[in-house]
Amino acid sequence: MIDLSNIDFVATTIALLTIFGIWSIMAISLNLEYGVAGIPNFGQALFVSLGAYTTGVMYSRVMPLLAGHDALDPCDADTLASALQLRSDIAQSMPVATFVTVAIALVVAMFISGLVGYVMSLITLRLKEEWFLALVLLVGGEIIRILVRGYKPIICANSGIAGIAQPFRSITDDTQLGTILFMVMVLVLALIVYWYSERLIRSPYGRLLKAVRENDAVAQSLGKDVVRIRARVMFIGSAIAAVAGVLFALNLGLVSTNDFVVTLTLDVWVMVVLGGLGNMRGALLGAAVITLLRRVTQVAAIQLNQSGVDLEFNFVRFILLGIILLIMLRYRPQGLLPESRRTTVAHDALLTDANK
């Protein structure tokens, strides 16, 4: 029997809403690429990781300079502790330097991730089989992760970079208030991303993306540059995924390559397929379901281990995700919230003209 008496439900709710906001941004990113544009992106972990790596570099190299200090080597054994203490001191006492660092990390991460997505898709989508891009991104994500894990100057190789404090801790000594403010920031950013994606879908460019998704040959026969159209949406989607990566690092407080394995991409795919391809509300629903599933399995694993049960319950989550994915693809491929047939006011305008 699972004991719920020692669970802090306020802290748990704050954590769940924060994680939900971060996962929602990831799901919207993939839904924009695959659900709307039909681009199979199996490298979501790559673009999220680029945002996290950028955050680690900014916190360890740029933030001390903004605060008027020398940037100590965060990976050298002689200066590792001093560099960590310096980051912690700045994050707790210098809000301007902290918030500027976060803002720079967001901008730089979006540009780098968007550029990588654009270049990789521009090259690979010229081939007739678009699924080649999916394999390139899948393999590319693992290659980048292995390189970063082995190349010390980026995030100290396998050790990672700690001390990536949430920005609001610099303006309040109340830890819970700081986490609440960070949760609000995450949810606001998720709302902005949702609003932007909805506006994009309902624009002429969004209708063009759907036309390319449905029949790229027809779109190309009408003079549309299909490759560049898909490359542009990959730039947008990859940049959005980088935002989630920055928030992921800030929430965790640590940047490590171990967090950006293929299973992260699987989680996001299940969210999109479960919620509904091409429907951003479906992406939010899928993110909510998977967030709750992850938390339930984590709590159950802790409780069972404390009870002496010799079972690694965390791995049950992967089994459940696989079952959910197979069931949805077999019986409801359109998802729980299918894509609306009317996504623009042009339908109503045409109907009004026809009735005149």
C-alpha positions as CSV (number, residue, x, y, z in Angstrom):
1,M,0.0,0.0,0.0
2,I,1.4,3.4,-1.0
3,D,1.7,5.8,1.9
4,L,0.7,9.4,0.9
5,S,1.1,10.9,4.4
6,N,4.6,12.1,3.8
7,I,4.0,13.8,0.5
8,D,4.0,17.6,0.4
9,F,1.1,18.2,-2.0
10,V,1.8,21.9,-2.4
11,A,5.4,21.3,-3.5
12,T,4.3,18.4,-5.6
13,T,1.7,20.6,-7.4
14,I,4.3,23.3,-8.1
15,A,6.8,20.7,-9.4
16,L,4.1,19.1,-11.6
17,L,2.9,22.4,-13.1
18,T,6.5,23.4,-13.8
19,I,7.4,20.1,-15.5
20,F,4.1,20.3,-17.4
21,G,5.0,23.7,-18.8
22,I,8.4,22.5,-20.0
23,W,7.0,19.3,-21.5
24,S,4.2,21.3,-23.2
25,I,6.8,23.4,-25.0
26,M,8.5,20.3,-26.2
27,A,5.2,18.7,-27.4
28,I,4.2,21.9,-29.2
29,S,7.5,22.0,-30.9
30,L,7.2,18.4,-32.2
31,N,3.5,18.8,-33.1
32,L,4.4,21.9,-35.2
33,E,7.1,19.9,-37.1
34,Y,5.3,16.6,-37.5
35,G,1.7,17.2,-36.7
36,V,1.4,20.3,-38.9
37,A,4.2,20.0,-41.4
38,G,4.7,16.2,-41.6
39,I,8.4,16.2,-40.7
40,P,9.3,13.1,-38.7
41,N,11.7,14.6,-36.1
42,F,13.3,11.8,-34.0
43,G,16.0,14.1,-32.7
44,Q,13.9,16.1,-30.2
45,A,16.4,15.3,-27.5
46,L,19.1,16.9,-29.6
47,F,17.5,20.3,-29.8
48,V,16.4,20.3,-26.1
49,S,19.9,19.4,-25.1
50,L,21.4,22.3,-27.1
51,G,19.3,24.7,-25.0
52,A,20.5,23.0,-21.8
53,Y,24.2,23.0,-22.9
54,T,23.9,26.7,-23.8
55,T,22.5,27.4,-20.3
56,G,25.4,25.6,-18.7
57,V,28.0,27.5,-20.7
58,M,26.3,30.9,-20.0
59,Y,26.0,30.2,-16.3
60,S,29.6,29.1,-15.9
61,R,31.4,31.5,-18.4
62,V,29.2,34.5,-19.0
63,M,27.4,35.1,-15.7
64,P,30.6,35.8,-13.7
65,L,31.7,38.3,-16.3
66,L,28.3,40.1,-16.2
67,A,28.7,40.3,-12.4
68,G,32.2,41.8,-12.7
69,H,34.2,38.7,-11.7
70,D,36.7,36.6,-13.6
71,A,35.2,33.4,-15.1
72,L,36.9,30.5,-13.3
73,D,37.3,27.2,-15.1
74,P,34.3,25.2,-13.9
75,C,35.9,21.9,-15.0
76,D,39.4,22.2,-13.5
77,A,39.8,20.3,-10.2
78,D,41.6,23.3,-8.6
79,T,38.9,25.8,-9.4
80,L,35.7,23.6,-9.6
81,A,34.6,24.3,-6.0
82,S,35.4,28.1,-6.3
83,A,33.5,28.4,-9.6
84,L,30.5,26.6,-8.2
85,Q,30.4,28.9,-5.1
86,L,30.8,32.0,-7.3
87,R,27.8,30.9,-9.4
88,S,25.7,30.3,-6.3
89,D,26.6,33.6,-4.8
90,I,25.8,35.5,-8.0
91,A,22.5,33.7,-8.4
92,Q,21.5,34.5,-4.8
93,S,22.5,38.1,-4.6
94,M,22.7,39.7,-8.1
95,P,19.4,39.5,-9.9
96,V,20.4,41.7,-12.8
97,A,23.3,39.5,-13.8
98,T,21.2,36.4,-13.3
99,F,18.2,37.5,-15.4
100,V,20.4,38.9,-18.1
101,T,22.2,35.5,-18.2
102,V,18.9,33.7,-18.6
103,A,17.8,36.0,-21.3
104,I,21.1,35.6,-23.2
105,A,20.9,31.9,-22.8
106,L,17.3,31.8,-24.3
107,V,18.3,34.0,-27.3
108,V,21.6,32.1,-28.0
109,A,20.0,28.7,-27.5
110,M,17.1,29.5,-29.9
111,F,19.5,30.7,-32.6
112,I,21.9,27.8,-32.3
113,S,19.2,25.1,-32.1
114,G,17.2,26.7,-34.9
115,L,20.2,27.0,-37.1
116,V,21.1,23.3,-36.6
117,G,17.6,22.2,-37.3
118,Y,17.5,24.4,-40.5
119,V,20.8,23.2,-41.9
120,M,20.3,19.5,-41.2
121,S,16.8,19.6,-42.7
122,L,17.8,21.7,-45.7
123,I,20.5,19.1,-46.5
124,T,18.6,15.9,-45.8
125,L,15.1,16.9,-47.0
126,R,16.4,17.2,-50.6
127,L,16.3,13.4,-50.7
128,K,13.1,11.8,-51.8
129,E,12.6,9.9,-48.5
130,E,11.9,12.3,-45.7
131,W,12.3,9.7,-43.1
132,F,16.1,9.9,-43.8
133,L,15.9,13.2,-41.8
134,A,14.4,11.3,-38.9
135,L,17.3,8.9,-38.8
136,V,19.9,11.6,-39.2
137,L,18.4,13.6,-36.3
138,L,18.2,10.4,-34.2
139,V,21.8,9.5,-34.8
140,G,22.9,13.1,-34.7
141,G,21.4,13.5,-31.2
142,E,23.4,10.6,-29.9
143,I,26.6,11.7,-31.6
144,I,26.3,15.2,-30.1
145,R,25.5,13.8,-26.7
146,I,28.6,11.4,-26.8
147,L,30.9,14.2,-28.0
148,V,29.7,16.6,-25.3
149,R,30.1,13.8,-22.7
150,G,33.6,13.3,-23.8
151,Y,34.7,16.9,-24.5
152,K,35.4,18.5,-21.1
153,P,35.4,22.3,-21.9
154,I,31.6,22.4,-22.7
155,I,29.9,21.1,-19.6
156,C,32.8,19.3,-17.9
157,A,32.2,16.1,-19.8
158,N,30.5,13.3,-17.8
159,S,30.5,15.4,-14.6
160,G,28.1,18.0,-15.9
161,I,27.7,21.5,-14.5
162,A,25.8,22.1,-11.3
163,G,24.7,25.4,-9.7
164,I,22.3,26.3,-12.5
165,A,20.0,28.1,-10.0
166,Q,16.5,29.3,-10.9
167,P,16.6,33.1,-11.5
168,F,14.0,34.1,-8.9
169,R,16.1,32.9,-6.0
170,S,18.1,36.1,-6.5
171,I,15.2,38.3,-5.5
172,T,13.7,36.3,-2.6
173,D,15.0,34.3,0.3
174,D,11.8,32.3,0.4
175,T,12.6,29.1,-1.5
176,Q,8.9,28.2,-2.1
177,L,8.1,31.6,-3.4
178,G,11.1,31.4,-5.8
179,T,9.9,28.1,-7.2
180,I,6.3,29.5,-7.6
181,L,7.6,32.5,-9.5
182,F,9.7,30.2,-11.7
183,M,6.6,28.0,-12.3
184,V,4.7,31.1,-13.4
185,M,7.5,32.1,-15.7
186,V,7.5,28.6,-17.3
187,L,3.7,28.6,-17.7
188,V,3.8,32.1,-19.2
189,L,6.4,31.0,-21.7
190,A,4.4,27.9,-22.5
191,L,1.3,30.0,-23.1
192,I,3.3,32.3,-25.4
193,V,4.6,29.4,-27.4
194,Y,1.0,28.0,-27.6
195,W,-0.4,31.3,-28.8
196,Y,2.4,31.7,-31.4
197,S,1.9,28.2,-32.7
198,E,-1.9,28.7,-33.0
199,R,-1.3,32.0,-34.8
200,L,1.2,30.3,-37.2
201,I,-1.2,27.4,-37.9
202,R,-4.0,29.8,-38.8
203,S,-1.9,32.0,-41.0
204,P,-1.3,31.4,-44.8
205,Y,2.0,29.9,-44.0
206,G,0.3,27.4,-41.7
207,R,-2.1,26.4,-44.5
208,L,0.9,26.0,-46.8
209,L,2.5,23.7,-44.2
210,K,-0.6,21.5,-44.2
211,A,-0.7,21.5,-48.0
212,V,2.9,20.2,-48.0
213,R,2.1,17.6,-45.4
214,E,-0.9,16.3,-47.3
215,N,0.7,16.2,-50.8
216,D,4.2,17.7,-51.3
217,A,4.2,16.8,-55.0
218,V,1.1,19.0,-55.6
219,A,2.6,21.9,-53.6
220,Q,5.8,21.6,-55.5
221,S,3.9,21.6,-58.9
222,L,2.4,24.9,-57.8
223,G,5.8,26.5,-57.5
224,K,6.4,26.1,-53.8
225,D,9.9,25.3,-52.6
226,V,9.0,22.4,-50.3
227,V,12.5,21.8,-49.0
228,R,12.9,25.4,-47.8
229,I,9.3,25.5,-46.4
230,R,10.0,22.5,-44.2
231,A,13.5,23.8,-43.3
232,R,11.9,27.0,-42.0
233,V,9.4,25.2,-39.8
234,M,12.3,23.1,-38.5
235,F,14.1,26.3,-37.6
236,I,11.0,27.4,-35.6
237,G,10.4,24.1,-34.0
238,S,14.0,23.6,-33.0
239,A,14.2,27.0,-31.5
240,I,11.1,26.3,-29.5
241,A,12.6,23.0,-28.3
242,A,15.7,25.0,-27.1
243,V,13.5,27.2,-24.9
244,A,12.3,24.0,-23.2
245,G,16.0,22.9,-22.8
246,V,16.9,26.2,-21.1
247,L,14.0,25.8,-18.7
248,F,14.8,22.1,-18.2
249,A,18.3,23.0,-17.0
250,L,17.1,25.8,-14.7
251,N,14.5,23.6,-13.1
252,L,16.9,20.7,-12.6
253,G,19.8,22.9,-11.5
254,L,22.2,20.6,-13.3
255,V,23.2,20.1,-17.0
256,S,24.2,16.6,-17.7
257,T,24.2,14.5,-20.9
258,N,22.5,11.7,-19.1
259,D,19.2,13.6,-19.3
260,F,19.1,13.8,-23.1
261,V,18.9,10.2,-24.2
262,V,16.5,8.7,-26.8
263,T,13.9,8.1,-24.2
264,L,13.2,11.8,-23.9
265,T,12.3,11.9,-27.6
266,L,10.1,8.9,-27.0
267,D,8.2,10.7,-24.2
268,V,7.5,13.7,-26.5
269,W,6.3,11.5,-29.3
270,V,3.9,9.8,-27.0
271,M,2.5,13.2,-25.9
272,V,1.9,14.3,-29.5
273,V,0.4,11.0,-30.7
274,L,-1.7,10.7,-27.6
275,G,-3.0,14.2,-27.6
276,G,-3.6,14.6,-31.3
277,L,-1.5,15.4,-34.4
278,G,-1.8,18.9,-35.6
279,N,-3.8,20.0,-32.6
280,M,-1.9,22.2,-30.1
281,R,-4.6,21.6,-27.4
282,G,-3.9,17.9,-27.9
283,A,-0.2,18.5,-27.3
284,L,-1.1,20.2,-24.0
285,L,-3.3,17.2,-23.1
286,G,-0.6,14.7,-24.0
287,A,1.9,16.6,-21.9
288,A,-0.4,16.6,-18.9
289,V,-1.0,12.9,-19.1
290,I,2.6,12.0,-19.4
291,T,3.6,14.4,-16.7
292,L,1.2,12.7,-14.3
293,L,2.3,9.2,-15.5
294,R,6.0,10.0,-14.8
295,R,5.2,11.4,-11.4
296,V,3.0,8.4,-10.4
297,T,5.6,5.9,-11.5
298,Q,8.4,7.8,-9.7
299,V,6.4,8.0,-6.4
300,A,5.4,4.3,-6.7
301,A,9.0,3.3,-7.3
302,I,10.2,5.1,-4.2
303,Q,7.4,3.7,-2.0
304,L,7.9,0.2,-3.3
305,N,11.6,0.3,-2.7
306,Q,11.1,1.6,0.8
307,S,8.7,-1.3,1.3
308,G,11.4,-3.8,0.4
309,V,9.9,-4.8,-3.0
310,D,12.7,-5.9,-5.3
311,L,11.3,-4.3,-8.4
312,E,12.6,-1.3,-10.4
313,F,9.2,0.2,-11.0
314,N,10.6,3.2,-13.0
315,F,11.1,0.9,-16.0
316,V,7.3,0.2,-15.9
317,R,6.9,3.7,-17.3
318,F,8.6,2.7,-20.6
319,I,6.4,-0.3,-20.9
320,L,3.3,1.9,-20.4
321,L,4.5,4.4,-22.9
322,G,5.1,1.7,-25.5
323,I,1.6,0.3,-24.9
324,I,0.0,3.7,-25.1
325,L,1.8,4.5,-28.4
326,L,0.8,1.1,-29.9
327,I,-2.8,1.4,-28.8
328,M,-3.2,5.0,-30.1
329,L,-1.6,4.2,-33.5
330,R,-3.8,1.1,-33.9
331,Y,-7.2,2.3,-32.7
332,R,-7.1,6.2,-32.7
333,P,-4.2,7.5,-34.8
334,Q,-5.8,11.0,-34.8
335,G,-5.3,11.2,-31.0
336,L,-7.7,12.1,-28.2
337,L,-8.2,15.6,-29.6
338,P,-8.2,15.3,-33.4
339,E,-7.1,18.2,-35.6
340,S,-9.9,20.5,-36.4
341,R,-11.0,20.7,-40.1
342,R,-11.5,24.4,-39.7
343,T,-8.4,26.3,-38.6
344,T,-8.9,29.6,-40.3
345,V,-11.6,32.2,-40.7
346,A,-11.2,31.8,-44.5
347,H,-13.8,29.0,-44.3
348,D,-16.4,31.3,-42.9
349,A,-15.6,34.1,-45.4
350,L,-16.0,31.7,-48.3
351,L,-19.3,30.4,-46.9
352,T,-20.6,33.9,-46.6
353,D,-19.6,34.8,-50.1
354,A,-21.3,31.7,-51.4
355,N,-24.6,32.5,-49.7
356,K,-24.7,36.0,-51.2
